Amino acid sequence: MGKKPVADPRQSAIEDLRSLLTIEELDTDLYRGASSAEGPGRVFGGQVVAQALAAAARSMAEGKPAHSLHAYFMRAGDTTRPIIYRVLRDFDGGSFANRRVVAMQGGVPILNLAASFHRPEQGFAHAAAMPQVAPPEACPDLADALAAAGHPMPPFLLERLAAFDVRPGPPSPIGTGTSDGRGMPSQFLWFRLARPTETDATMARVVLAYASDFALLATAMLPHSVSLFTPGLQVASLDHAVWFHATPKPDDWLLYCMDSPWSGHARGFTRGAIFDRSGTMVASVAQEGLCRVMDRAQD
């Protein structure tokens, strides 16, 4: 008897991600998102945003893709429990439609999301050019970059990123930025699904929404001699917004350029622009998050 073929762990991880982001319909405009494969802890914000967007899109007629979403995080989600999503159909027009989504666990909201959908049409067009940065082939794998800096990737992050190739450029997510008025703290990374994968326009946006939370808030900490690995640091997303400019190809390299023009009052504000390999801007992102050192915090 021949040997059974060995399963490709990266392909299995992509299938697990697709299952995580494919929500289950319970009733009209009521959906359930699967719990995370990560160990017990707080749900990754990108997961809740992506599942909520998937729920909003389920009530949309074909031909109106999402062009923006705005989300507020209210409570930490529990990775061991599914999340319930209730969709409210606020508006259906000829060109635009709007949906609100409430994500709930234990009978209380953990996230509110509003999404807008737009029928494609022609209009004025311009876009910022993609920055000149090192190509993905010249950037290290994220796990290797962290290990070289003395911070082996923790198991929960290995699980979260298992479906992706992620390659940070200099400065790495634990590097330093500038805050002296001559520039802003910034970083970039390349990412893609680790294997070729067929996705429709809706799932492509859902995957991008998931990935848009990668490393974004860490940009606000670059000038301050702290990182996500600093003991006593409390970091959490407060809100998150994504504008979709084009349908991305998540299995091809995407460049995520991030900067942070402001931080203060235990909060950090960050922005991102996502480009495809050809230089087309496919999305813009903004986020504010909690950045608090616990031993300095006021009760």
C-alpha positions as CSV (number, residue, x, y, z in Angstrom):
1,M,0.0,0.0,0.0
2,G,1.3,3.5,-0.9
3,K,1.8,6.1,1.7
4,K,-1.0,8.6,2.3
5,P,-0.1,12.1,1.0
6,V,1.0,14.4,3.8
7,A,-1.5,17.3,4.3
8,D,-0.2,20.7,3.6
9,P,-0.5,22.6,6.9
10,R,-0.6,26.0,5.3
11,Q,-3.5,24.9,3.0
12,S,-5.3,23.5,6.1
13,A,-4.8,26.8,7.8
14,I,-6.4,28.7,4.9
15,E,-9.3,26.3,5.0
16,D,-9.7,26.9,8.7
17,L,-9.6,30.6,8.1
18,R,-12.2,30.4,5.4
19,S,-14.4,28.4,7.8
20,L,-13.8,31.0,10.6
21,L,-14.9,33.8,8.3
22,T,-17.9,32.0,6.8
23,I,-20.8,32.7,9.2
24,E,-23.8,30.5,9.8
25,E,-27.4,31.8,9.2
26,L,-29.6,31.1,12.2
27,D,-32.7,33.2,11.1
28,T,-33.4,36.2,9.0
29,D,-30.6,38.7,9.6
30,L,-29.2,36.6,12.5
31,Y,-25.9,34.8,12.2
32,R,-23.4,32.9,14.2
33,G,-19.6,33.2,13.8
34,A,-17.4,30.3,14.8
35,S,-15.2,30.6,17.9
36,S,-11.5,31.1,17.3
37,A,-9.0,28.3,17.1
38,E,-6.7,30.2,19.4
39,G,-6.4,29.2,23.0
40,P,-8.5,30.8,25.7
41,G,-8.3,34.6,25.7
42,R,-9.5,37.7,24.0
43,V,-10.9,37.4,20.4
44,F,-8.7,39.1,17.8
45,G,-10.4,42.3,16.7
46,G,-9.9,41.6,13.0
47,Q,-11.9,38.4,13.4
48,V,-15.0,40.2,14.8
49,V,-14.8,42.9,12.2
50,A,-14.4,40.4,9.4
51,Q,-17.3,38.2,10.6
52,A,-19.5,41.3,11.1
53,L,-18.8,42.4,7.5
54,A,-19.6,38.9,6.3
55,A,-22.9,39.1,8.1
56,A,-23.7,42.6,6.6
57,A,-22.9,41.3,3.1
58,R,-25.2,38.3,3.4
59,S,-28.3,40.6,3.0
60,M,-26.9,42.4,0.0
61,A,-27.9,41.9,-3.6
62,E,-25.1,40.8,-5.9
63,G,-23.4,43.8,-7.6
64,K,-23.0,46.0,-4.5
65,P,-19.7,45.3,-2.8
66,A,-18.7,46.9,0.5
67,H,-16.9,50.2,0.1
68,S,-16.5,51.1,3.8
69,L,-16.9,49.9,7.3
70,H,-16.7,51.6,10.7
71,A,-16.6,49.6,13.9
72,Y,-16.4,50.2,17.6
73,F,-15.2,47.6,20.1
74,M,-17.0,47.7,23.4
75,R,-16.0,44.5,25.2
76,A,-13.4,41.8,24.8
77,G,-14.7,38.7,23.1
78,D,-14.2,35.2,24.4
79,T,-12.2,33.0,22.0
80,T,-13.9,29.8,23.4
81,R,-17.5,30.9,22.5
82,P,-19.2,31.6,19.2
83,I,-20.3,35.2,18.4
84,I,-23.9,36.1,17.4
85,Y,-24.4,38.8,14.7
86,R,-27.7,40.7,14.3
87,V,-28.0,42.7,11.1
88,L,-30.2,45.8,10.7
89,R,-31.1,46.8,7.2
90,D,-30.9,50.6,7.6
91,F,-31.1,51.7,3.9
92,D,-31.4,50.3,0.4
93,G,-31.0,52.8,-2.4
94,G,-30.3,52.6,-6.1
95,S,-26.6,53.3,-5.7
96,F,-25.9,52.8,-2.0
97,A,-27.0,50.5,0.9
98,N,-26.2,50.6,4.6
99,R,-26.2,47.8,7.2
100,R,-25.6,47.9,10.9
101,V,-24.4,44.8,12.8
102,V,-24.3,44.1,16.5
103,A,-21.9,41.4,17.6
104,M,-22.9,39.7,20.9
105,Q,-21.7,37.2,23.4
106,G,-23.5,36.3,26.6
107,G,-26.4,38.6,25.6
108,V,-24.3,41.8,25.6
109,P,-22.7,43.7,22.6
110,I,-19.0,43.3,22.0
111,L,-18.9,45.3,18.8
112,N,-21.0,47.6,16.7
113,L,-20.3,47.9,13.0
114,A,-21.8,50.0,10.2
115,A,-21.0,49.0,6.6
116,S,-21.8,50.8,3.3
117,F,-22.2,49.2,0.0
118,H,-22.0,50.9,-3.4
119,R,-23.0,49.9,-6.9
120,P,-19.8,50.3,-9.1
121,E,-19.9,53.4,-11.3
122,Q,-17.4,55.6,-13.1
123,G,-16.2,58.9,-11.7
124,F,-13.2,61.2,-11.0
125,A,-10.2,59.0,-10.1
126,H,-6.8,59.6,-8.5
127,A,-4.7,57.7,-5.9
128,A,-1.5,58.0,-3.9
129,A,1.5,56.2,-5.4
130,M,2.8,53.1,-3.6
131,P,5.9,54.0,-1.6
132,Q,9.2,52.7,-2.7
133,V,10.1,49.9,-0.3
134,A,11.9,46.7,-0.3
135,P,10.1,43.9,-2.1
136,P,8.7,40.9,-0.2
137,E,11.5,38.7,-1.5
138,A,14.0,41.0,0.4
139,C,12.1,41.0,3.7
140,P,12.3,38.3,6.4
141,D,9.5,36.1,7.5
142,L,7.8,37.6,10.6
143,A,8.6,34.7,12.8
144,D,12.2,34.9,11.8
145,A,12.3,38.6,12.4
146,L,10.8,38.4,15.8
147,A,13.1,35.5,16.8
148,A,16.2,37.4,15.7
149,A,15.1,40.3,18.0
150,G,14.7,37.9,20.9
151,H,10.9,37.6,20.8
152,P,9.8,34.2,19.6
153,M,6.4,34.4,18.1
154,P,3.8,33.3,20.8
155,P,1.5,30.3,20.1
156,F,-1.6,32.5,19.7
157,L,0.1,34.6,17.1
158,L,1.3,31.5,15.2
159,E,-2.2,30.2,15.1
160,R,-3.7,33.6,14.0
161,L,-1.2,34.0,11.2
162,A,-0.9,30.4,10.1
163,A,-2.9,31.0,6.9
164,F,-0.6,34.0,5.8
165,D,2.8,34.8,4.7
166,V,3.8,38.0,6.6
167,R,7.1,39.8,5.9
168,P,7.8,43.0,7.8
169,G,10.2,45.5,6.4
170,P,12.5,47.8,8.4
171,P,11.6,49.0,11.0
172,S,10.1,45.7,12.1
173,P,7.0,45.7,14.4
174,I,9.4,46.0,17.4
175,G,11.6,48.7,15.8
176,T,11.6,52.4,16.5
177,G,10.1,55.4,14.8
178,T,10.5,59.1,15.0
179,S,8.5,61.6,17.0
180,D,10.7,64.7,16.7
181,G,8.7,66.6,14.1
182,R,10.9,65.4,11.2
183,G,8.7,62.4,10.5
184,M,6.1,60.1,11.9
185,P,6.5,56.6,13.3
186,S,5.9,54.2,10.5
187,Q,6.4,50.7,9.3
188,F,5.3,48.4,6.5
189,L,4.8,44.8,5.9
190,W,3.9,42.5,3.0
191,F,1.2,39.9,3.5
192,R,-0.7,37.3,1.4
193,L,-2.6,34.1,1.9
194,A,0.1,31.3,2.0
195,R,-1.4,29.3,-0.9
196,P,-3.3,30.2,-4.1
197,T,-6.9,30.5,-3.1
198,E,-10.1,31.3,-5.1
199,T,-12.1,34.1,-3.4
200,D,-15.1,36.0,-4.6
201,A,-15.3,39.8,-4.1
202,T,-17.1,39.5,-0.8
203,M,-14.7,37.0,0.8
204,A,-11.7,39.0,-0.6
205,R,-13.0,42.0,1.4
206,V,-13.7,39.9,4.5
207,V,-10.1,38.5,4.4
208,L,-8.7,42.0,4.0
209,A,-10.8,43.3,6.9
210,Y,-9.3,40.4,9.0
211,A,-5.8,41.3,8.0
212,S,-6.2,45.0,8.4
213,D,-5.8,44.6,12.1
214,F,-2.3,43.1,11.7
215,A,0.3,45.3,13.5
216,L,-1.6,48.5,13.0
217,L,-1.8,49.6,16.6
218,A,1.8,48.6,17.3
219,T,2.8,51.5,15.0
220,A,1.7,54.0,17.7
221,M,4.2,52.4,20.1
222,L,7.3,52.6,17.9
223,P,8.8,55.9,19.3
224,H,8.1,55.0,23.0
225,S,10.5,52.1,23.8
226,V,7.7,49.6,24.2
227,S,6.3,46.8,22.1
228,L,3.5,44.3,22.3
229,F,5.8,42.2,24.4
230,T,6.4,44.8,27.1
231,P,5.3,43.5,30.5
232,G,2.4,45.5,31.9
233,L,1.4,47.0,28.6
234,Q,-2.4,47.0,27.9
235,V,-3.3,47.3,24.3
236,A,-6.7,47.0,22.7
237,S,-8.5,48.3,19.6
238,L,-11.2,50.9,20.4
239,D,-12.4,51.5,16.9
240,H,-11.5,50.5,13.3
241,A,-12.4,51.7,9.9
242,V,-11.7,50.4,6.4
243,W,-12.4,51.9,3.0
244,F,-12.3,49.4,0.1
245,H,-11.1,51.1,-3.1
246,A,-10.8,47.9,-5.2
247,T,-11.3,44.2,-4.9
248,P,-8.0,42.8,-3.5
249,K,-6.4,39.4,-4.4
250,P,-5.5,38.2,-0.9
251,D,-3.4,35.3,-2.2
252,D,-1.0,37.8,-4.0
253,W,1.4,40.1,-2.2
254,L,-0.3,43.1,-0.6
255,L,1.8,46.0,0.9
256,Y,0.5,47.4,4.2
257,C,2.0,50.9,4.9
258,M,1.2,52.2,8.4
259,D,1.9,55.4,10.3
260,S,0.9,57.1,13.5
261,P,0.5,60.8,13.5
262,W,-0.6,61.1,17.1
263,S,-0.7,59.4,20.5
264,G,-1.7,60.6,23.9
265,H,-4.1,60.2,26.9
266,A,-3.3,56.4,26.8
267,R,-4.6,56.2,23.2
268,G,-2.8,55.9,19.9
269,F,-4.1,56.8,16.5
270,T,-2.8,54.9,13.4
271,R,-3.5,54.9,9.7
272,G,-2.8,52.4,6.9
273,A,-2.8,52.2,3.2
274,I,-2.8,48.8,1.4
275,F,-1.5,48.4,-2.1
276,D,-1.3,45.4,-4.4
277,R,1.9,44.3,-6.0
278,S,1.2,46.4,-9.2
279,G,0.9,49.6,-7.0
280,T,-2.9,50.0,-7.0
281,M,-4.2,51.3,-3.7
282,V,-6.9,48.7,-2.7
283,A,-7.8,50.0,0.8
284,S,-7.3,52.6,3.5
285,V,-7.5,51.9,7.2
286,A,-7.7,54.0,10.4
287,Q,-7.7,52.9,14.0
288,E,-7.5,54.2,17.5
289,G,-6.5,52.0,20.3
290,L,-5.8,51.8,24.0
291,C,-2.0,51.9,24.8
292,R,-1.7,51.9,28.6
293,V,1.2,50.9,30.8
294,M,-0.7,49.4,33.8
295,D,1.7,50.5,36.5
296,R,1.2,54.1,35.4
297,A,-2.5,53.9,34.9
298,Q,-5.0,55.8,37.0
299,D,-7.9,54.0,38.5
